[in-house]
Amino acid sequence: MFRFLLFSVLFLIGASRGIGQIKPAAPQRNGPLWQTSQVLPFSPLPYPHSQANALSEADPLARFSTFPIQFERPARIIRDDTTGLPVFIQGKAPARHLIAHRSSALENQVFSYLEHHKEALGMAIPEESFSVRESWQDALGWTHVRLLQTHLGVEVYGGELLAHLKDGAVEFLNGRYHRAPSTRQVAPTIGAAEALALAWKSLGYPEGPPALAPALAPLIGEQTALQKLVVRMPRSGASPERLAWYMELAPGISRRYAVFVDAHTGAILESFSQLCHLGAGHVHTPQPLSPPTPQPLNPLTPDAFALPLIDGPDSATAKDLQGVNRRIYNYRSGNLYFLMDVTRSMFNAARSQLPGGPQGAIWTIDADNKVDSENLQLFQVTSANNTWNNPAAISAHYNAGRAYEYYLKTFKRNSINGKGGNIISIINIADDDGTGLDNAYWNGNAIFYGNGKQAFSSLARGLDVAGHEMTHGVIQNAANMEYYGESGALNESFADIFGVMIDREDFKIGEDVVKLSVFPSGAMRDMANPNNGGKSLSDRGWQPAHTGEQYTGDADNGGVHINSGIPNRAFYLFATAVGKETAEQVYFYALTNLLTRTSRFIDCRLAVAQAAKVLFNASVAAAAEQAFTTVGISGSTPPTSQPGAYAANPGEQFILAVDTDSTGMFIYDLNGQSVGTLATNEKIISKPSITDDGSVILYVNANRQIRYQILNWTTGQTQSGTLSSQSIWRNAAIAKDGDKIAAITAEYEPQIYVASLVNSAKAKFFPLYSPTFTEGVQSGQVRYADALEWDLAGEYVVYDALNQVSLLGGAPYLYWDIGILHAWDNPADQPAKGDIEKLITGLSERESIGFPAFSKNSPNIIAFDYVIDVDGNNVFTEADEYYLIGLDIQKGTLRTVLQNNTFGIPNYGVDDDYLLFDNEASNGVTQVAFVQLKTDKLSPAANPGVFLSQRMWASWFATGQRVLTDAKERPGPEQALSVFPNPFDGTLQIALELPQAGDLQASLWDALGRRVWTASFPGQPSGAFGHALSLPALPAGAYVLRLKHNGHTWTRQVIRNP
């Protein structure tokens, strides 16, 4: 797995490292080195009854004074999984990059930020590739700037970034863009008029747009709603970029299309419907139509209602489609009452011509079940005496008012467009063949309701249906997500989300309008269970609940109604974890401030988590991240150039460091602010080792005992203790998942001790040896190991070791090299055979390498120190040469990161875009420095900077959860596990068919990704296993139960009853 051979490493690339220390007494070997068989210190902490900020001031964590920070802070960069381009960048840019020639200070800040991150963006001159389209300020004081990507002055379709500023400085950037197009031909051969004619012809209108009845104009808008020249990038690598005319065309009230026409050839590159339906079952397809037949004067035109304005607003009580009496608001003009609500604060009397042309009204209109998309006659819904016997009209009118009030009261949004525009509902819409329409839709200007046929009753009956369709309008006026692929699925998902928040009895869509003969589950969609009683796409109402089930075909505009089930479930999990009131605020902020036209699922995750941080706190953000993780939407997808890479830890990031006098550990945020202190009364002689989620820290104290600190990131409390009180240890490293440790003794002998923290009977001493020999070597001997670190999967331990080599005809010499020990067999869950491979062979005399550190996310990437013993005295001093090196094991790529002045003892950042390392200041005191890396994770991207003074041995970590299993660990057979009752109260029963004998581990995780309970059942025989899990007192909500046995894992969501 790790084999790599490099002869004669000839490259340029402190605590000083002594050689030949006095050995202490040998350790006892008559049993396991741990004091108990159950390693009690690693039992979980009691679940807190209240949630406080992480690392609060409660004892034993105390605030610590901060040190001045030099240079820039590490930036967090998250990249797209296919293009490798950033979709999210967080971290302030230093003032030295400030651009001062833009037209405003705001633009100066934004383009300075782009300039600072131009290498990460992959752009030589970002100013030439983006232009500011708009900016706005939200209620919290954040300023948001929308940037459009351009190429030689032409817009690049779908290229859109959002810069977010607080107190005048850019805090983060998100969005999607394309690599710079290669074409230089941006002058169209086909003009705008010719392209428009070709587009209309492709939709079945060879003579151009059909003539419309006058009354339809406000319900359709401009028939050529948009036309612009763009560079259209391919949706996949199969087609080249094209200069194209992009048009949005609306032939009638039930048809609206996006069309791309090649600006050089006139070919139709792509065409798809933009009509936002409630469901995918009814989609209009373009049909050739003859010119429209003239129709009589439409009763909806102002001419038909030239009545004097006599009265004004009124109200009445009438029954809706559910048989419920509703208070509705209408308008009286002369001797008629119109179903037109002008009582809301958005109504603009000065701009209104009533009753035919209101501004800021909630207006319900009747299509009378006629069929004619271009010349449909529409009728006012009226009453001569203010009594109403039109349940469909009452439902549509009442539900529109409910949806308006929801947005106004919950988010202070003034109608669909945010500017007091009309909310128009049209009832009694027929299908193309004149029969009942089994759908409802938003056409860009109004909501249209069919009366149902086979699958639905009247669609106007559902409050969530009204909320869904009205939200499509809100989306159109906010992020305006393209109605195609993942962007379109997000469009549908957000419509569902706010539909169920308006009708907030449950998390179902359409439960009041579906027919059970078609939807046996009783709902059209179920956000809690998107499979909705089905097993596959062939079952009506089935949606994928996880990205593993995601639809990848072209139907339904690339699965907009199908794949919306995945983000729908993420919202359900988030809302049940933090509450609907919190969840809806987070999602609305993300929609209106953070998402863009071509946002994909990962962008939604990032936007929701960021919105949670802005509006609330890190705990709410962690709940959001966990919800998306559960449905398979990762928050940090590494570029595909890194084989076998893991998604980055999604939690809040911190840095752990030790005082230079080896007394006390300190935890800092990424701004260098101290947030906690640990072990302030202990001398620490080994670099602390920390689990991937930041919950356990292991170290050796001056008494040579292995000590631990357990951190509860919810309450800010810690628990400290001694893992081994035998005074025999020199270093210890805990596995990333906290299940195992590796340790070396103070005897300075060639072996590493490895043991399970779940079952202490599984322990082994591994002898160290050299599997290969360098040129001219007669014999080799490993003296002892020093630095230790586990790989991500918990199978391999990388270490450095002192070697003594005798040359033919010469005196022996000493050098350090790096070995990789196969320490654990994950499928068997027991110590491995102990095979060893050397990271690099062929080191020349006076060359040494040491202090290896795995990348946080790429198992093939390692950083380490390289030292040249200039005077050859086998003692490392300031006279020697020190370098930091990065190595890609799979590619055999070796890069010099920088030249240092002492041992760097490197550590990668959570996103692998930075290295932390020790450096000696001019006063001789060690300090923690950092260097930004390029995307290869090996090469420097900028000059190094100092992060912390008077600190050393830094480790960068995050508090989230992620799966750190080796590829050999696989999901167990789903049918082998039964969990009941679910939902549960205090006890949960599990029944599991074990395929072979072995240890079983169980753990429970909350929606924030925290492990709240764990248990182990060692030595279980094969066959049926049953157990009643006695769980601690847990708050109501969703949890994930995880079982692990002999390389198999099972996960099951469980619900704790209130």
N, C-alpha and C positions, 0 to 999 in steps of 0.2 A: 504493500500500500504506500509506503513512504520511501521506497528505494530511490536513491538519487546518488549519482557518482560524479564528483568534480575533482579533477587532479590539479594539484598545484594552484591553489587559490591565490592568484596574483592580482589583487585589486587595491585601489586606494579607497580606501574608504576613509566620586570615586571613593569612594571608599576603596582603598586598595585591597587586593585579594592576596592573602598570605598563603604560603605554602609550607607544609611540614609542621602543622600544629601538634601539640601534645595530645595524645589520645586518652580519653577517660576510660573508666571501667566498662567492660562489655555488658550489654543488657541481658536480662533473664530471658530464657527461651523455652521455659517449661509450659507455656500456654499462650493464649492471645494476650496482646499487650494492653488491651482495654480493661478498665476496672470492672465492667459489668458486661453481661451478654446482651443487654438490651439498649446500650448507649442512650441512657435516659436523657442526657442533656439535649438531644436532638428531637425529643418529643415536641409536638407543636404547642405553641402558646395557647392559652384559653382564648376563645373568640371574643373580641372586644364587644362591649355593649354599646359603645358610642364610637364614632369615627372622628378622630382629630386630625389635624394636618400632620403630614409625614414628618418624623423627627422633630416633634414639638419640644418645648422647653422643659417638659416634665422630666424629672429625674429618671435615669442617670444621664440623659443627654443635656448638654448645656451649650449655649451660644459661645462662639469663639471669635475673637477679634480677627478681622480679615487683613490680608497683606495686599500691598499695592500690586496691581496686575499690569504687566507690560505687554505690548503687542496686541494682536487681535485674539478674540475668543474663538475656540473651535466652532465651526459651522456644522449644522446638521443637514446633510444632503441625502434625499431619497430619490431613487431613479426608477424609471419605468422598466418593466421586466423584459420588454422586447427591444426597445430602442436604445436603452442605456442612458437616455437623456434625463436630467433632473425634472421631477414633478413637484418638488418641495425643497426649498432652501431656507434655513432658519439661522439667524445669527447676524449681529450688526457688522457693518463694514467700517473699517477705520477711516478717520477723517482724511488721511493722506490720499485717498482715492477720489476725493470730492471733485466732481465736475462742476464748473461754474459758468458755462456758456449757454445753458438752456434758458428758455423764456421765463421760467419761474423757479423759485426755490424748491418747490415740490418736485418738478421734473429733474432738477439737479440732483436731488437725493435719490430718486428712483434710478436714473441712469448711472449714477455713481455706484449704486449697489450692483447693477448689471455689469459694470466695468470691473468691479472687484471680483465678481464670480464668473468672469468671461471664460476662464479655462474650464470650469465645471460645466458651464453652459455650452461649451464647444464653439464659441463665436469669437472671432478676432476683434470685431468692432460691434458690440451689441447695439450701439446707437443707430447703426445703419440698418438694423434688422427689426426694430420695434418702434412703434409710435403710440403716443398716449391717445386713447379714445375718450375716456371719461374718468372722473374722480368724484368721490362722495365721502361724507363723514357720517359715521354711525352714532348712536346715542351714547356709546361708551367713550367717544373721543378718538376712535381709530379712524384714520383716513385710508381709503382704498382707491387704488389707481389701476384702471384696466388698460392693458397694453395689447395692441394687435401686432402680429408678426407681419412683416412686409419683405418683399424681395424686389429690388430695383424699382421701388415705388408702388408695387402691386401687392395687395393683401394676400397672404398665404392662408388659405381656407383652414379654419380650425386652430390656427396658431394664436393663442391667447394666454397672457400671463396676468396675474393680479399681484400687485405689490401692496403691502400693508404696513402703514406707518403709525407709530405711537410717539407722541412728543416730537414730531418732526423728523424722526429717523426710521428707516425701513427695518422692521423686525423680522419679517419673513416674506417669502415669495412663493407662489404656487401657480399651477396651471399646466398647459400642454402646448408644445410647439414642435416644429420639425427641424431637422438638420437643414442647413442652408440649401435651397434648391440649386441645381447646377445649370439650369437653362438660362441663356442670356437673351432669348427671344421673348420679350414681354410686350411686343406690339402685336395686337390681334390682326389676323388676316380676315377674319369674319367680323363684321361690325355688329354693334349692339342690336340694331333693328333686325338684321338677318338672323342673328342668333335667337332673338325672341320669336320670330316667325317659325323657326325650326323647332323650338321648344313647344309652342302651341300645337304645331302639327303632330309632334310625337304624342301629345295627349289626346289626339282625335279631333283637333280643331284646325283644319288646314286653312281656314279663312281668318284665323286669328281668334281672339277672345270672344265668347258669345255675348250677345246683348243681354243685359239684366233688367228685370223689372226695377223701377226706381226705388221701391221700398226695400230691396235686398241690399242696396249699396252699403248702408251702415252695418249690416250683418256680415258682410264679406270684406269690406274695405276695398282697397285698390286691387283690381284683378291681377295686375303685375305688381305684386306687393314689394318686390325687391329685384334689382338686377345690378350686378357688379362684376367686374373683371377680377379673377382670382387665379392664384397658382394652386391647383388641386393636387395634393400629394396622395399617393396610393394608400388605400386602406390596408393593403398587405404588400409584400415585396413583389407581387406578381405583375404589377403594372407600373409604368413609369410616371413621373410627374407630368402634368399637362397644364398649359395655360387655358383657362376655361372661363366661360360666362356662367355665373351662378344666378339662378332665378327662382323666385318663389311665386307660384302662379295659383290663382283661385278661380276656376271656371264657374263655380256655383257654391251654394251654401254648404254642400256636403262633400266638396272636393277641394283639396289644397295640396300642392305638390312642390317638392324641391327638384330642380332639374339642372344638370351640368351639361353644357354644350362646349365641345372642343373649339377653342377660339381660332384654330388654324384649319381644321378639317370639317367642322360642322357636325361631327358625330355626337350622338347622345352618349355621354360618358356614364351617366347615372341618373336615375329618376326614382323617387320614392314618395309615398304619401306622408303628409305632415298632419293629417287629421288625427287628433288624439281621442281614440275610442276608449270606452270603459273596458272592453274586452277585445280579444283578437278574432273572435268568431265572425265578424262582419267587416270586410274591407272592400271599399269601392275600387274597381279597376277601371282605367280609362277605356271608354268605348267611343268609336266614331259616332258623332252626332250630327244630325242635319241642323241647319240654321233654325233658331227658335221661331215658333208661330206667335204672332202678336196676341197679347192677352188683354182683357179688359183692365180698366184702372184698378190698381191694387188698393183694396180697402184700407191698407195701412198708411198710405201716403198722406201727407199733411193736408192736401186738397180735400180729402174725404172727411176731414175732421176740422173744418174751419169754423169751429164753434167759439163763441165768446167765453173768456175765462171768467166764470161766475163764482164758483166756489173755491175748492182747494182740497187739501188733504182730508181724508176720512178713514174710517176703519170699520171692520165688521168681524163677525165670528162665523166660520164656515167649516164644514167637514172636509178632511183630506182623504187620500187613498187608504189610509190606515183606519178610517172611521173616527178620527179624533178631531174634536172641535179646535180650530186654530184661530188665534187672533191675527188677522191680516190687515195690512194698510194699503189703501187705494187712493184714487184721485177722482174727485167729482168735477165734471165739466158739463154745465148745462143740465140736461136731464139724464145723463149717463154717468155711471161709475166705471172707471177703468182700473184694471189690475196693474196699477203703477204706483209704487211706493215712493213718495217724494218727501217723506218725513225724516230721512236720515241726514246726518250732518253734512254729508257729501253733496247733497242736492244744490245745484246752482240755478236759482230761479232766473237770474238775469240772462243766462245763456240758453234758457229753455224756451222751446215753442211747443206748448202743450195743447192737446195731448199727443201730438204726433212726433215731437222731437225733444224729449227731455234730456237734460244733462245732469248726471249724478243720481239717476233713479234706479230702483230695482223694478224691472219691467218684465212682465210675462205676456207672451204672444202665442197665438194658436195657428198651427199650420194646417189644421183641419184634415189631416191624413191624406193630403194631396201629394202627387209625385211630379216634380219638375224642379230640378236643381237650379235652373237659370231663371225661370219665370214663375216660381212658386208664389201663390197668393197667400199672404199672411193676414191674420185678423186680430184686431184688438180683442182682448177678453173683457167683456163689459156686462153690466147689469143695470137694469132700469130702476131698481129699488134697493140696491145694496144687499140683496140676498143672492147667495151663490150656490149653484148646483153643478159645479165642475170640479170634482175632487182632484183630477190630475193638475189642473191649473192652480188649485189651492196648495197642493203639495209642492209643486215647483216654486211657487211664489214664497211660501213660508220657509222652505228649505234654503232658498237663496238668501233670505233675510237672516236666517240662522248662520249661514256661512259668512256673510258680511260681518255680522256682529262678532263672530269668533276671531276673525282676522283683526278687526278694529280693537277689540278689548284685549286680546292676547298679545298682539304684536304692534298695535297702533298703526296698522296698515289701512290706508283709506281706499278701500275697494280693490278690484283686481289689479289695476295698473298702478296702485299706490297714489293716484292723483284724483280720485273721486270720479272715475269713469263709470258709465252705466254697467249694470249687471243684468244681462238679458237672458231670459229663459224662453225657449220655444218648445211647446208641447205638441203632441200628435204628429210627430214626424214619421212618415211611412218609408218602407224600404223601396228599392228601385222598381220592384214589381208590383207595388201598390199594397202589399201585405204589411203586417205589423213589423216594425223594426226591432230586432232583438239586440239593441244597443243604445248607448247614449254617447255623445261626443262633444268635444270642444273644437270649433273650426277656426280659432284664432280671434274671434270676436264675440261669440255667444255660445250658450249651452243648449244642446238639442237633445230632446228626450223621445225615444221610441216608446210604443205601447206594448212591446214584447210580442213574442209569437210562440216559439217552442221552448226556449230556455228561461224566459223571464216574463214576469208580469210587467205592468207599466213601470218604466224606469224612473219616472218622476217620484215614485213612492219612497225611494231610499234617500235618507239624509246623507249617508256616506257617498252615494252616487253624486249628489249635488256638490258635496265637498270635494270629491275627486275631480270632477270636471272643472269646477271653479279654480281649483289649484293648478290645473294645467295652464290657465290664464295667468296665474301668479308666477308660475315658472317661466312662462313666455316673457314676462316683463321683468324677470330677475336674471337667473343664470342662462335662461333660454337654451337649455340643453337640446342638442340635435336629436331628432326623433329617429334614431338609428343605433343599433348595436348596444353596447353597454351604456352609452350616453342616453339613449332612448329608454333603456330599462330603468335607469335612474330617474328619468322624467316620469315614467309610470309609477315607480316606487314612491317618489315624493308626493305624487297625487294620491296614492293609497294611504300614505302616512298621515297626511293632513285630512284625508277623508275619514279615517278612523279617529282622529283627534277631534273632529267636529262632531262625529257620532261616536262618542267615546265609551260606549257600553262594553265593547269588546275589541278584538283585533281582527275582525272579519270584514270583508267587503262584499256587499250585495246580499246579505242575509235576509233583507226585507223584500227582495225582488226576484230571487231565483226560484225556479221550479224544481222540486225534489226529484222529479223523474229524470232530470238532466244533471243536477248537482246533489247527489245523495247526502253529501256532508252538510248541506244546508247553507252553504256559502259559495260565492264565486271564487273567492280567494281567502286564504287563512294565513295571516302573517306569522302566527305562532307555529303553524305546521303547514308550510307551503305545499307539501305533497297532497294535503287536503283530501285524504282518503284514497288517493290514487297510487299507482305504482310506476307509471311512466307517462310520457307525453301523450300517449294515445288515450289516457283517461281524462275526461273533461274536468277541468279545475286543477289538474296537477301542475305544480311548478317545482323547479329545483330548490332545495333548501340549503344547498352547499355548492361551492364552485366545482366540486367533483362531479356534479350532475348538470353542469351548465350546458345550455344548448348553444351550438356553434354554427348552425345553418343560416340560410338567408331568409327563410320565411318570417313573417311577422316583423318586417323591417329589422331582421337580424335578432329576433327574439325579444322585442321590447316588453311584451306582455308575459312572456315565458320567464325570462331571467330576472324579472323584477322581484321574484320570490326570494332571491338570495339577499339583496339589501333589505327587503321587507322583514325577513327574519332577524337580521342584524338590528333593525330598529326595535323589534319586539323584545329581543334580549336586553337591549340597552334600556328601554323604557321600563321593563319589569325590574331592572337593577336599580335605577335611580329615580323612578317615578315619571309619570306622563308629563307633569308640569315642567320638570327639568328637561326631559327629552325633547319636547316640542320647541322649547326655546333654543336649544342647541341646534336642532335641525333647521329651524327657520333662519338662524344666523348663518349657518353654513350655506344655505340656499341663496340668500340675498347678498352675501359678502365674500364667499370663498370658492364657490363652484363656477365653472366656465362652460362654454358651449360643448366642448368635446370631453368633458370630465368622464373618467372611467371609474370602476369600482374602487380601485386603490385611492383615487383622488377623493372619493366620497369619504372613505375611512379617514384620510388625513384631514379633510375639512371638518368632519364631525369632531374628531379628537381635538383639533385646534380650537374650534368653537367652544368646546367644553372647557378648555383651559382659559380662554378669554372671558367667558361668562361665569365660570364656576371655579373649579380647582383641578388639581392633578388626579384626584380620586375619581371624579366624574369622567375625566379624559381616559383614565385607565379602564373604566367600565365600557366606554365606547370602543376602545381598542380590543378589549376582550370579546365584545359582541361580534366585531368584524372578524376576529381571528377564528371564532367558533364556526362561522359560515365559510371559512376558507379564504377570506380577503386579507392578505398580508399587508402590513404597513411598511415594509421595507424590502422590496423585491430586488435582489442584487442583479447587476447586469449579467447577461447570459455568458459573458466571457469568463466568468468565474465558475468553473464546474463544481457541482456538489455544494454550492453555497447555501447557507441558511438565511432565512429572513432575520433582520436585526431585532434585537430585544426591543419591544414596543414601549417599555416603561419610561418613567422619568429618569434622567441621567444624572449621575453624581461621580465624584472622584474621591477615592480613598488614598490618604498619604500618611506617612509616619514622620514624626519630628526628627530632626537631624541628630538629636542626642539619643535617639531610639526610645524615647519615653512618650507614649501616647500615640493614638491614631486619630485622624481628623477627617471629616467628610465635608466636601465642598460641592456647591452647585457649579454649573458651567461658567458662571460669571466670577468664580473665585470667592464667592461668599461662603463662609463657614456655616454649616447647618448642624453640626454635632461633633462631640468629642467622645472617645472611647479609650478605655484602658490607660487612663492618664497616670496611674500609679505603678505601671509595669514597664520594665525594660523589655523591649521586643528585639529578638536577635535574628528573626527570619522575616523576609518580606511576607506580609499578610496575604493569604489566599482567600478569595471570595467566590461564592456561588454565582451562577449566571444571573439570578434574580436579586442579588444583593441581600439575601436574608441571613446568611451565615458567613462569618469571618473566622478563619483559622490561622493561628500563629504559634510560634514557640517563644516562651519568655526566658528571662535570664536564668531561671532555675531549670531550664531545659525541659520544661513540661509543655505539652500541647494544650493550648487554651483556645476557647471559642467565645465569640460574641454572636448572639442571635438578635436580629433586628426586626421588629414588627413595624412595618412602614405605614400602618394605619394609625396606630396609637402613638408612635414615637418612643415606645418603650424598648429596652434591651434586656437580654438575659445573658449573663456571662457565667463561665464555669470552666472546669478542667476536664478535658477529654482523656488525657493520660497524665497521671501524677508522677510517673516514673521519670526521674531526672536523667534521661538518656538521649534526648532528642536534639536535633540541630535544625531541621527544617520539616515542614509538612505542607501538603497541598490538598485541598478538598476538590472533588470532582464538581463539574459545573452544575450537575443536578443535585448535589449534596448527598449522594448515596454512598460515596467511597472516599477514602483518603489514600495518599501516598506519603511516606515519611522516610527520613534517613536519620540514623543515630549519630551521636556525637563521637562515636568510636572511630570515625573516618575509615570506614571499611567499604569494600566494593559491593554494595547491595542496597536495594530499595525495598521497603516494606509496604505492602498494599493490603488493605482490608476493607470489607463492606461495613457500612454504618447501619445496615439493616439487619444483617446476620453476621455477628462477629466471629462465627466459626469459619467464615469464608475469609481467610487471610493467608498471606504467603510472603516469604522473603525471596526476592528475585536477585540472583547473582548477576553482576555486571561483567561484561566481557567485550572484547573488540572482535567483531565478525570479520573484519578485513584488516590488512596490514599495508602500511605505506611503503613506498619504494625504498629499498635498502635496509628495511627493518629486519632484525634477527628474531626479536621477540617483543611482545608488548604486554603491558600490565595496566589495568585500570586500578587506580589507587582509591578513589572515592568519588561520589556524586555530590553536587551542591544545590543548584537551582532545580526546581521541579514545577511542572505545570501539566494539567490534564488537557486532552483534546476535548472538543465540544461533545462528542458522543460518549465520553467516559470509557474509552477502550485503551487509549494510548497515553503514556506519560512521556513527555519530552523532558530531557534533563541534560545538564552538562556534567562533565567528569574530568578529573585530573588523571592524566596518563603518564606513565614513565616508559620511555623507549630507549633501548640500547642500540646504537649504531654499530655496524661492523667496523672494527678497528678504532672506535672512538668512545668517548665518555657518554653515559646516558644523559638524556635531556627530558624535561617535563613540558607538557603542553595540555591545554584544555580543548576538548571537543564536545560535540553534541550527539547524544544518542536518543533513539525513539524506542521505547519499551512497550511491547504488546502486553499490557498488564491485566486486561479484563476481557473475558469472552462474554459479550453481551447476550447473544442468543441463549447460552447456557447459564448466564448470570452467575459466574464463578471466575476465580482467577484463571488467566490464560497461561499458556506454556512459557511465556517470558522471552519470546524471540526479540532480538535487538537488531536494529539497523542504524548505521551512522548517517547523520544528515549530510556531512561532507567528509570525504576521505582525501588523502593526498596533501594534508597540511604540511608545509615546510617547517624546518626548524625555526624556532622563535615566533611562529604563528600560533595563535589560539583563538577559539571561538567559544562563546558561552552566553549565559542568561537568555535562553530562547523563550519566545512568546508567540503563541498561536494567534492568528487573526481571530477576531471575534465571530466572523461569519463564514470565512472560507477556509476549510480544513487544509487546503494545499498551500496556504501562505504562512510563513514564519518570519519573524524579525529576530535578530540576535546581535550581540556585540562581537566585533572582530578586533583583535589586539596584536600588535607587533612588539615583541619584547626586544627593543632596540639594542640594549646593552647585553642581552643574553644572560642575565643573572638569575633568571627564574623568579624574579619578584617584580610585580607590576608597579610602576611609579609614574610620576608626572612626566618623566623623560620618554615614556613609551608612546606609541601611536594608537589611538582608539577610534573606531568607526562603528556606526550603526549600519547594518546590512538588512535588506529585504530579499526573501527568496521565495519563488514560486516553484514548489517541488515538482508539480506535474509538468510544467513547461521547461524546467531547468533554467529559469530566468533569475539572474542575480543582479541586484541593483544596490549601489551605494546610496544610502539615505543622507548621511552627513558625516563629517569628521567631528569627533567629540574630544573632550579632555579628561574623561574618566569613564568608568563602566556606566553605560546608559540604562541597563536593566529595563528594557523597553516594555511598553504595554499599549495595545491597540485601543482606539476609541470604539464606542459601541457600533458605529457605522463604518468602521475601518477606514475612515478618511483622515485620521490623525494618529500619530504616535506620541505617547508620553515617554519621557526618558529623564534620567538623572543627568545633571550637568554641574560642574563646579564653577561657582561664581568667582569674580576677581579677588574676593576676600578669602577664598578657600573654603567657603561654606557651600554645601550641596543645595541645589535648587531643582525644582521640577520644571522641565521645559517641554515644549511641544513643537511638532512640525506637521504641517498639512501634507497629505499625500495625494498623488494622482489616482486616477481610477484603477490603475494596476495594483494599488495598495503597496507598492514597492518604492516608487520614485518620489522625491520631494516635489511639492507643487509651489512652495513658497519658502521664504527664510524662516528659521525657527524663532520661537519666542519664549519668554519666561512666563510660566503660569503661577507658580507658588515659590516664594522664598523660604529658606530654612526648612524645607520639607524634602522627603525622598521616598523611594519605593512606591510610586503612585500606581493605582489601578483604576481604570475607567469602567464603570458598570452602570446597569439600569435595573429598575425595580419591576419590570414586567415579566411575563411568563411566555415561554415558547417551548416547543417540542424539540428536545435535543437527543433524539434517538438516532442510532446508526442505521444505515440503510438496511442492515440485516434484521432490525427490529420491525415487525410488521403487525398490522391489525389482526386481532384474533377473530375467529369465526363469530359473526354477529349473533347467530342463533344459539351459541353456547352460553350466553349470559342472559339471565333474567333478573330484573330489579323491581321490587315491589314493597309496599305500595308506592305509587308515584302519581300524584303528590304524596309526601310523607309528613309525619309529625316529628317524633323524636327518634324513632328507630327505622332503619332501612334494611330490608332483607335482600341478600344476594344469593343467587344460585348459579354456579359456574361449572361447566364440564371441563376439567383440566386434562389436556391431551397427554401429559406425562408428569412425573413427579418433579417437584421443585418448589422454590419459594414464591409466595404470592405477596405482592405489595398493593395496598389500596390507599388512595388519597382523594380528597374532596377539595374542589376549587370553587371560589365564588366568582361572581360576574366581573369583579375587578381583577381577576387573574391571580388571586392570592390563595395559597394553600392553607385551608382552615382546619384540616384534620388529616391525619395519616395513621396507618397501621400496617404491620407486617405479620405474615403467617408463614414462618419458615418450615421447610421440610414437608410440604403437603404431598400426599400420594396422588397418583393419577386417578381420574374418575370424578364423581360428583363432589363438589365442594359447596357447602351451604353455611351461611353465617348471618347473624343479626348484628348489624353495625350500630353500635351505640354511639351516636354522634353528640357533640356538645350542643349547647343551646345556640341556635342559629337564627338570625333574622329571616323573615319570610322572603322568598325570592328564588331565582334560578341558580343552580349549581351544576358542576360537572364532576361526575364520579369517574375516576381513572383507576384501572386495574392493570397490573403488569406481572407477567409470568413467563419465564423462559423465552424471552425475546418477543413475546406477543403482548399487545396492549389492547384493552377495551375501554371505550369511553361511552358514557351515557349521561344525558342531561336529566337531572332530577329537580323537582320543585318542592320547596319547603312550604308547608301550609302556614297561613298567618296564625 
